[in-house]
Structure formats: structure tokens, C-alpha cells
Amino acid sequence: PASVTTIEETAFVGCASLQSIVVPASVTTIGVAAFRYCIGLQSIVIPASVITIGKGAFAVCRSLQSILVPASVAAIEDQVFGGCTSLHTIEIPSSVTTIGDQAFAACRSLQSLVVPASVSTIGEGAFEGCSSLQCYVIL
């Protein structure tokens, strides 16, 4: 509903049959591990109203194929997309200044990545295990 402003920590952890999510425009925060282990999740629409995506929010969402991080987000926190083994497309906006530890670790299907010039910190193991990564551009 439009009255929801925060999706709290672990709100949907392990909802294995969840396939798609459209986050309402009223939401500003997606909490820590909010959708962790939603292994059937294939798509999510994150509105421009979202400012914070918590650590591990989408970790081990093995069916998630692409994600568009809104320009309102300044940090891709630790392990946010870690273990998203089907993730092949990610758009990192120029608003992002930090990519956290293991943010994309074990994203085995990720083939190319453009890191905008705004990024000043790339955390430990941020792209560890991205075995299909062929093109990595830092602007």
C-alpha cells in the first residue's frame, strides 16, 4: 500500500515462490536482508524514492536476472546482490559513491559492468567469483 515507507529487515526472507516485486513509490528504505533467499525472484522494480538498500537485501536471489539501481541511491551496501547467480545486467547510477564488501560476490552470470566515476570506494571481494565478467570499465 501507498502508506508503506520502509520494507523492514528480513521482511520477505526465504519467500522462495516470490517471482516479481514492484516496490511502491512511497518506499524510501529497503531493509537489511529484506528479500534474502527469495530464490524464485526474477524481477524487481525499485522506484526513485528509494534512498537506502540495506546490506544483503537481495542476497542469494538466484533467479534475479537484472536490476536497475535508482539514481537516489548513494551506496551499494555489503552483499546486496551477493549470490545472485543469474544476475547478468546491473546498472550502477552516477549517484553511487560506494560499492560495499562482497556486493556482487558470486554473481557468476554477470558479464559486463560499468563503474561510474562517482565511485570512490570498492569494497573487499566486491566482485569475487564473478567468473563470467568479461568487460569491467571504471569511468
ABEGO torsion letter per residue (X at the ends): XAABABBBBGAABGBAABABBBBBAABABBBBGAABGBAABABBBBBAABABBBBGAABGBAABABBBBBAABABBBBGAABGBAABABBBBBAABABBBBGAABGBAABABBBBBAABABBBBGAABGBAABABBBBX
